[in-house]
Amino acid sequence: MSEPEVLKLSFIFPNGDKYEGECGRTPDGVVIRQGIGTQISSSGTTYIGEWSNDKMNGSGTLSHPSGAVYEGQFRENVYHGRGTYSFPDGTKYSGTFNNNRFEGEGEFTDSEGRVWTGTFHRKAAPGLKLKLNM
């Protein structure tokens, strides 16, 4: 049994998005993003990381033109697993994501640099505790 063919390509999509990186072929010969690659959207959003089955899957970094950055795990093009989302205002959340939402144990760093820990569920985080540096 032979190893799957790995291609290195640069491609510009009809909408202006650009992809450069590794690709593979489906059983019917269609070229898909597979492996490590970089995609820059026509609006300036940049993803650098792992691709599987033509989707962001695995570890990667997604940077938005607003200055927001997500670094962590992806599944089927969404934040899923462990990661850190840094907001343009300097606040950030580090913890677990489920389908692009804060979900589970995590830490939120506010604009004053205070770190709040606890369990997050979508937009709610009842019972957060301030982490003290002593």
N, C-alpha and C positions, 0 to 999 in steps of 0.2 A: 504494500500500500504506500503510495507516494504522499509526501507532505503537501498541504495545500499551497497553491501558488500565492506568493506575496508580491504585490505590485507597489511601486512608489509612484504616486501621481500628483500632478497639480491640475485642478479642475475649477472652472468658473461656471456656476449654475446660471440658468436663464434669469433668475431674479438678482444676479450680481454677487451672491455669496461666493466665497472662494474657499476651496479645501486643498490642503497640501499634506500628504502623508501616505500611510499604508492603506492598501485596499486588497480585497480578495474577490473571488467570483462565486456566485451562487451556482448550484448544480446546472441551471439553464444558461450559465455564462454571463449573467448580469454582473457588472462591476459594482461593488458596495464598499463603503468605508469599513475597514476591519484592521485593528491594530492601533498604532499611535499616529495621531494626526492633529492638525490645526485647522479650524474653520473660522473664517471671519465673515460675519454677515454684512450685507450692504448697509445696515444701520450702525455698524461698528462694534457689535457684540462679538467677542472672541472666545472660542473654546479651544483649549489645548489639553489633550488627554487621550484616553482610551476609547476606542470605538468597537462595537460588536454588532453585527447584523444591521449595519448602516445607522446605528443610533449611539448616542453617548451612553456608554456602559462601562463601569469601572471607575478608576480614579481620574480626576481632571480638575481644571480651573476654568470657570466661566466668568469673564470680565465684561461688565456693561459700560456703555459710554457715560452713564451717570456717575461712575466711580464705584458702584457696588460690585463686589467680587464674592463668588462662591468657590471654595476649594474643598474638595472631598469626593464622596462617592456618588455616582450616578447610576440609575437603572431606567432604561427605556426613555432617555431624554429628560428625566426629572431628578431633582436632588433626592437621594434615597440612601440612607445609611449614615455614617459619621461624616461630619463636615463642619465648616466654618463659613458663615455668611457675614461679610463686612459691609455695613451700610455706608453711604457717602458721608454721613454726618460723624463718622468715627465710631459709632456703636457697632457691636458685633454679637453674634450668637454662635457658640460652639457647642455641638452636641449631636443628637440624633435627628434625622429628617425622615419623613415618610411622605412620599408623593408631593414634594416641594413645600412641606409644612414642618414647623418645629414640632417634634413629637418624641417625648421621652425625656430622659435625663439630659440636662444641658446647663450652660452658663451664658448669661447675658451680661455684657460689659456696657454700661451706660456712658453717656457723653462726658461724665465727670471721672470716668475710669473706675467706678465702683463695679464690682463683680457680684452678680446675683445668681445663685444656684438653685436648682430645683427641677421639678417635673413640668414639662411644657406639653400642652395639648392644643394644637392649632394656634389660635390667637390668645388663649388663656394660659396662665401660669400661676394658679393659686398656691399660696404657701411658699413663695420664693424667699430665700434667706440670703442676707448680705454676707458675703465671704470677707472675713476680716484678715488683714495681713498684720500679724503681730511679731 
